[in-house]
Amino acid sequence: MSFIRLIKNDRRFFLFTVLAFLFVFSFIFFVVNYRGARYHFYFESTDTDGYEMEVRQLPSVKGREKIELFTEELLLGPSIQRAKRVFPVGTRAIFCFEHKKVLYLNLSKEALYDFSESASIGQNLKVIEKNIMTNFPSVRKIEFFIEGNSIKFEDKN
């Protein structure tokens, strides 16, 4: 009975108890519902010369598979209408792995099938590079391939 009297008489103790309960409840809810990591995806804007950013939550995976999953998700394209796809539908990563801070990314031949006037493989590779360098700071350089053939492009920045 003295505990109930203490709660009635001491408002600070009551407030502290309620806040502690809310914190524990929120923490448990967060841990139970946490399903992965959040990544920022950048796509060229259809409206301006800049980028449109999209935040996606991807499943939590270990090691090198993180970059593979991120790259596959990037190649799927944006979910917002104000953004352009990086490469045409059907483009996929044949291999994607990191070795000594260099990412080796081999894209399928569908990456060459964009025949629109504004299409530029160099610009598309720059978008991929921006996304990977932003989300994976451990990667210092990216080597691009299409169907096993090395692709070189000059970054004019």
C-alpha positions as CSV (number, residue, x, y, z in Angstrom):
1,M,0.0,0.0,0.0
2,S,2.9,2.4,0.6
3,F,3.9,2.1,-3.1
4,I,0.5,3.3,-4.2
5,R,0.7,6.2,-1.7
6,L,4.2,7.1,-3.1
7,I,2.8,7.2,-6.6
8,K,-0.1,9.4,-5.6
9,N,2.1,11.8,-3.6
10,D,5.1,12.1,-5.8
11,R,4.2,13.3,-9.3
12,R,7.9,13.2,-10.5
13,F,8.1,9.5,-9.7
14,F,4.8,8.9,-11.5
15,L,6.0,10.8,-14.6
16,F,9.4,9.0,-14.6
17,T,7.6,5.6,-14.3
18,V,5.3,6.5,-17.2
19,L,8.2,7.7,-19.4
20,A,10.3,4.6,-18.6
21,F,7.4,2.3,-19.5
22,L,6.9,4.2,-22.8
23,F,10.6,3.9,-23.6
24,V,10.7,0.2,-22.9
25,F,7.5,-0.4,-24.9
26,S,8.9,1.7,-27.9
27,F,12.2,-0.1,-27.8
28,I,10.6,-3.5,-27.9
29,F,8.3,-2.5,-30.7
30,F,11.3,-1.2,-32.7
31,V,13.4,-4.3,-32.2
32,V,10.5,-6.6,-33.2
33,N,9.6,-4.6,-36.3
34,Y,13.1,-3.8,-37.6
35,R,13.5,-5.7,-40.8
36,G,16.5,-4.2,-42.6
37,A,18.5,-1.2,-43.5
38,R,17.4,2.1,-45.1
39,Y,19.2,3.2,-48.2
40,H,19.0,6.4,-50.3
41,F,18.5,5.9,-54.0
42,Y,19.2,8.7,-56.4
43,F,17.6,8.8,-59.9
44,E,17.8,11.5,-62.6
45,S,14.8,13.8,-62.5
46,T,12.5,14.2,-65.4
47,D,11.6,17.7,-64.4
48,T,15.0,19.3,-63.7
49,D,18.7,18.6,-64.3
50,G,19.1,17.3,-60.7
51,Y,18.3,14.1,-58.9
52,E,15.2,12.7,-57.2
53,M,16.0,10.9,-53.9
54,E,14.0,7.9,-52.8
55,V,14.4,6.1,-49.5
56,R,13.9,2.4,-49.4
57,Q,14.2,-0.2,-46.7
58,L,16.0,-3.4,-47.9
59,P,16.2,-6.7,-46.0
60,S,19.2,-7.1,-43.8
61,V,21.8,-9.3,-45.3
62,K,25.5,-9.9,-44.5
63,G,28.7,-9.1,-46.2
64,R,29.1,-8.6,-49.9
65,E,25.4,-9.5,-50.5
66,K,24.4,-5.9,-49.4
67,I,25.9,-4.3,-52.4
68,E,24.5,-7.0,-54.7
69,L,21.0,-6.5,-53.3
70,F,21.3,-2.7,-53.5
71,T,22.5,-2.8,-57.1
72,E,19.7,-5.1,-58.2
73,E,17.2,-2.8,-56.5
74,L,18.7,0.2,-58.2
75,L,18.4,-1.5,-61.6
76,L,14.7,-2.1,-61.0
77,G,14.2,1.6,-61.3
78,P,12.4,4.3,-59.3
79,S,9.0,4.0,-57.7
80,I,8.3,7.7,-58.1
81,Q,7.1,9.1,-61.4
82,R,9.3,12.1,-61.5
83,A,12.5,10.0,-61.9
84,K,14.1,8.2,-64.8
85,R,15.2,4.6,-64.9
86,V,19.0,4.2,-64.7
87,F,19.0,1.5,-67.5
88,P,16.2,-0.1,-69.6
89,V,13.9,-2.7,-68.3
90,G,15.5,-6.1,-68.1
91,T,19.0,-4.9,-67.2
92,R,20.5,-7.0,-64.5
93,A,23.8,-7.4,-62.7
94,I,25.7,-10.5,-64.0
95,F,28.2,-10.1,-61.2
96,C,28.8,-7.6,-58.5
97,F,31.5,-7.9,-55.9
98,E,34.0,-5.8,-54.0
99,H,37.7,-6.6,-53.7
100,K,40.2,-4.2,-52.0
101,K,37.8,-1.3,-52.0
102,V,37.1,-1.7,-55.7
103,L,33.6,-2.7,-56.9
104,Y,33.4,-4.8,-60.0
105,L,30.0,-4.5,-61.7
106,N,29.1,-6.4,-64.8
107,L,25.8,-5.5,-66.4
108,S,23.8,-7.5,-68.9
109,K,23.6,-6.5,-72.6
110,E,20.2,-4.9,-72.0
111,A,22.1,-1.9,-70.6
112,L,22.9,-1.0,-74.3
113,Y,19.3,-1.0,-75.5
114,D,18.2,2.5,-74.5
115,F,17.7,4.3,-77.9
116,S,16.2,7.5,-76.6
117,E,17.8,10.8,-77.6
118,S,18.8,11.7,-74.0
119,A,20.4,8.3,-73.4
120,S,24.0,8.3,-72.3
121,I,25.7,5.3,-70.9
122,G,28.3,7.5,-69.3
123,Q,25.6,9.5,-67.5
124,N,23.8,6.3,-66.4
125,L,27.1,4.9,-65.0
126,K,27.6,8.1,-63.2
127,V,24.2,7.7,-61.5
128,I,25.1,4.2,-60.4
129,E,28.4,5.4,-59.1
130,K,26.7,8.2,-57.1
131,N,24.3,5.8,-55.5
132,I,27.0,3.2,-54.6
133,M,29.5,5.8,-53.3
134,T,26.9,7.5,-51.2
135,N,25.5,4.3,-49.6
136,F,28.7,2.3,-49.4
137,P,31.6,4.7,-48.4
138,S,34.0,1.8,-48.2
139,V,34.0,1.5,-52.0
140,R,36.6,3.9,-53.5
141,K,36.4,2.9,-57.2
142,I,34.0,1.1,-59.5
143,E,35.0,-0.9,-62.5
144,F,32.1,-1.3,-65.0
145,F,31.6,-4.1,-67.5
146,I,28.8,-4.9,-70.0
147,E,28.6,-8.5,-70.9
148,G,32.2,-8.9,-69.7
149,N,33.6,-6.0,-71.7
150,S,35.2,-3.2,-69.7
151,I,33.5,0.2,-70.0
152,K,35.5,3.4,-69.5
153,F,33.8,6.7,-69.1
154,E,35.2,10.1,-68.1
155,D,33.7,11.8,-65.2
156,K,33.6,15.5,-66.1
157,N,33.2,16.7,-62.5
